[in-house]
Amino acid sequence: MAVVETERHGAIFVIRMNRPERLNALNHELRSELAATWSEFRQDNALEVAIFTGTGRAFCAGEDMKESLKDGAPGGRRPAAADPFMDGTLEKPVIAAINGFAMGGGFMLVERTDLRVAARGAIFEVSEAKRWLLGGYNHGYIANLPYPIAMEMALGFRFTAERFYDIGFLNRLVEPDQVMPAAFEMAQHLLTLPPASRVNTVHMMRQMRPAVGPEYERLAAALHDHGAKSDLMESRAAFAEKRPPQFKGWNDPEDRFRLPKLIRTTE
């Protein structure tokens, strides 16, 4: 069984993650096949719009914890081939058809899409606070969300599709059996636009998205190392073994009070 299934509907390309027994968790094979599939979409001039979805009751559950534990590689192994969807070189619009859970890395896949249709009852979570030494500080900022909601996202709280629709993170909220029809309706609208207008407008809108400044990224890099690195694998082991985690926190307890400082650059 292919871990990525595709369908062609004229100029519309459906890309479907297909590991339903693992809630479409991102193992190395799935990441590699997605990279190849996005490259195929980018290079095929007959294809103009992608609909990105999952099989079963999840869009994508994020990192495959069992593989990460087996490999001793928190975050998982990335594919050797370039992935134009992930590296920002894809010039064509992508519509997310979110059929269920979108957690961790699955949330980040949704975040990279241009338009989003979700099933009622779908669940979203930015999981970095649970798996790393720094929570997902950038996601609410990129989505132009108010500070308390961005904080809630960063700290790993779960959100329903209904709430995400209310705060403007989703374009359409529909019954589960209407996710793909609604996504196709949006794709067909895009195909009515002049090709250059569609490509240029998507490109322009992407450039206008907020981006975290370099001084904050430097602080984030330091905070990713601020704490006991053993907690990264303990988080994953506890999840896989369905038990409460036994976190260490800091190798030196005094490190709690030695937070890295923000260093602002001056012109």
C-alpha positions as a printed Julia matrix, in Angstrom:
267×3 Matrix{Float64}:
   0.0    0.0     0.0
   1.44   3.34   -1.06
   1.96   5.78    1.8
   1.04   8.64   -0.54
  -1.84   8.32   -2.98
  -2.51  10.8    -5.78
  -5.4   11.55   -8.09
  -5.59  13.77  -11.17
  -8.78  15.69  -11.85
  -7.85  17.81  -14.84
  -5.53  20.51  -13.49
  -6.33  19.59   -9.86
  -3.92  17.21   -8.11
  -5.08  15.41   -4.95
  -2.26  14.36   -2.6
  -3.4   12.0     0.15
  -1.26  10.78    3.04
  -2.06   7.11    3.49
  -0.92   5.59    6.77
  -4.34   5.41    8.47
  -3.2    2.77   10.96
  -0.69   5.34   12.31
  -2.97   8.38   11.85
  -0.74   9.37    8.89
   2.21   9.99   11.21
   5.29  11.33    9.44
   7.87   8.57    9.24
  10.89   8.74    6.94
   9.11   6.9     4.14
   6.1    9.23    4.17
   8.29  12.34    4.27
  10.33  11.03    1.32
   7.27  10.15   -0.74
   5.7   13.54   -0.05
   8.89  15.28   -1.2
   8.8   13.32   -4.46
   5.09  13.97   -4.94
   5.38  17.72   -4.36
   8.24  17.81   -6.88
   6.03  15.98   -9.38
   3.27  18.52   -8.83
   5.64  21.45   -9.21
   7.22  20.18  -12.42
   4.03  19.09  -14.22
   2.69  22.04  -16.24
  -0.67  20.33  -16.6
  -1.28  20.57  -12.85
  -2.2   23.93  -11.31
  -3.79  23.41   -7.87
  -3.2   20.78   -5.18
  -5.62  19.46   -2.57
  -3.73  17.99    0.38
  -5.53  15.53    2.66
  -5.24  12.32    4.68
  -6.83   8.88    4.79
  -8.94   7.78    7.74
  -9.71   9.76   10.88
  -6.61  11.97   10.79
  -5.09  14.51    8.45
  -1.69  13.91   10.05
  -0.69  13.09   13.63
   2.79  14.57   13.19
   6.08  12.91   14.06
   6.17   9.1    14.12
   7.3    8.67   17.74
   8.03   4.96   17.42
  10.42   5.53   14.53
  12.07   8.44   16.34
  12.68   6.23   19.38
  14.01   3.4    17.24
  16.39   5.75   15.4
  17.29   7.81   18.47
  16.44  10.9    16.41
  13.9   13.29   17.96
  11.95  15.0    15.21
  12.55  12.18   12.76
  14.81  11.82    9.74
  14.26  14.26    6.9
  14.24  13.1     3.25
  17.37  13.43    1.16
  15.42  14.89   -1.79
  14.25  18.51   -1.9
  10.64  19.12   -0.92
   9.28  22.25   -2.66
   6.23  22.38   -0.38
   8.4   22.54    2.72
  11.25  24.69    1.39
   9.03  27.42   -0.06
   9.88  26.94   -3.74
   6.41  25.72   -4.77
   4.76  28.36   -6.95
   1.32  26.72   -7.08
  -1.53  27.06   -4.55
  -2.28  24.28   -2.07
  -5.64  23.7    -0.39
  -5.7   21.68    2.85
  -8.66  19.31    3.17
  -8.44  18.56    6.89
 -10.41  15.4     7.56
  -9.39  14.88   11.2
  -6.52  15.28   13.66
  -3.78  17.74   12.65
  -1.18  17.52   15.39
   2.43  18.67   15.73
   4.07  18.23   12.35
   0.6   17.68   10.88
  -0.45  21.12   12.12
   2.68  22.54   10.49
   1.66  20.99    7.16
  -1.7   22.74    7.42
   0.07  25.97    8.31
   2.02  25.9     5.03
  -1.11  25.65    2.87
  -2.8   28.64    1.27
  -6.48  27.79    1.8
  -8.01  25.45    4.39
 -11.19  23.4     4.58
 -11.8   21.41    7.78
 -14.31  18.88    9.0
 -16.39  19.77   12.01
 -14.85  18.09   15.03
 -11.29  18.04   13.66
  -8.67  18.64   16.36
  -5.51  20.76   16.04
  -2.46  20.98   18.28
   0.91  22.72   18.13
   2.89  20.04   19.99
   6.39  21.52   20.27
   6.02  22.4    23.96
   5.4   18.7    24.65
   8.33  17.36   22.62
  11.13  19.97   22.73
  12.62  22.51   25.13
  10.75  25.39   23.5
   7.1   25.57   22.53
   5.72  26.67   19.17
   6.35  30.38   19.68
   6.04  31.34   16.01
   2.79  29.75   14.87
   0.29  32.2    16.32
   2.48  35.09   15.19
   2.6   33.8    11.6
  -1.19  33.36   11.69
  -1.73  36.97   12.88
  -3.49  35.78   16.05
  -3.83  37.8    19.28
  -1.18  37.27   21.97
  -3.24  35.12   24.39
  -4.32  32.77   21.59
  -0.75  32.59   20.26
   0.38  31.78   23.81
  -2.25  29.07   24.12
  -1.06  27.53   20.86
   2.6   27.75   21.9
   1.89  25.92   25.17
   0.36  22.91   23.43
  -3.34  23.37   24.13
  -5.71  21.7    21.69
  -8.09  23.6    19.43
 -11.26  22.43   17.72
 -11.9   23.17   14.07
 -14.89  25.22   15.19
 -12.7   27.52   17.28
 -10.03  27.79   14.6
 -12.72  28.78   12.1
 -14.02  31.45   14.48
 -10.56  33.03   14.89
  -9.86  32.99   11.15
  -7.34  30.15   10.82
  -9.67  28.14    8.52
 -11.53  29.22    5.38
 -14.35  26.68    5.44
 -15.9   24.53    8.18
 -18.05  21.72    6.81
 -19.51  18.32    7.65
 -16.97  15.49    7.3
 -18.47  14.18    4.05
 -18.25  17.66    2.5
 -14.52  18.29    3.07
 -13.39  17.13   -0.36
 -16.34  18.68   -2.27
 -15.67  22.02   -0.56
 -11.96  21.78   -1.37
 -12.73  20.98   -5.02
 -15.09  23.96   -5.16
 -12.26  26.25   -4.01
  -9.82  24.64   -6.46
 -12.23  25.09   -9.35
 -12.6   28.78   -8.49
  -8.83  29.17   -8.63
  -8.8   27.64  -12.09
 -11.16  30.36  -13.37
  -8.45  32.98  -12.74
  -5.88  33.96  -15.37
  -2.86  31.68  -14.74
  -0.43  34.55  -14.17
  -2.88  36.24  -11.79
  -3.28  33.06   -9.76
   0.48  32.43   -9.5
   1.4   36.08   -8.89
  -1.29  36.63   -6.27
  -0.34  33.52   -4.29
   3.31  34.57   -4.45
   2.52  38.11   -3.29
   0.31  36.94   -0.43
   2.97  34.54    0.78
   5.56  37.31    0.89
   3.25  39.37    3.12
   2.91  36.72    5.81
   4.5   37.73    9.12
   7.96  36.3     9.78
   9.78  36.1    13.1
  12.76  38.46   13.11
  16.38  37.22   13.24
  16.99  38.39   16.82
  14.04  36.28   18.02
  15.2   33.31   15.97
  18.62  33.56   17.65
  16.93  33.59   21.05
  14.78  30.61   20.04
  17.9   28.67   19.0
  19.43  29.31   22.43
  16.22  28.31   24.23
  16.09  25.05   22.28
  19.29  24.14   24.18
  18.17  25.53   27.54
  17.32  22.42   29.54
  17.99  18.7    29.87
  18.17  17.22   26.37
  17.25  13.82   27.84
  13.69  15.14   28.2
  13.31  15.11   24.4
  13.49  11.33   24.2
  11.65  10.88   27.53
   8.69  12.78   26.08
   8.59  10.48   23.08
   9.12   7.32   25.12
   6.31   8.25   27.52
   3.98   8.94   24.59
   4.81   5.62   22.89
   4.53   3.68   26.16
   1.33   5.49   27.22
   2.68   6.54   30.63
   3.32   9.84   32.43
   6.73  11.32   31.53
   9.51  11.57   34.11
  11.14  14.85   33.15
  14.48  16.08   34.5
  14.05  19.74   33.57
  17.61  21.02   33.85
  20.96  19.26   34.28
  21.82  22.01   36.76
  18.73  23.26   38.67
  20.19  26.77   38.71
  19.91  26.89   34.91
  16.19  27.61   35.4
  17.25  31.14   36.37
  19.87  31.58   33.64
  17.55  32.2    30.71
  19.22  33.35   27.48
  18.65  37.03   26.78
  17.18  38.7    23.75
  19.9   40.64   21.97
  18.45  43.34   19.77
  20.34  44.45   16.73
  20.79  48.13   16.02
  20.9   49.77   12.63
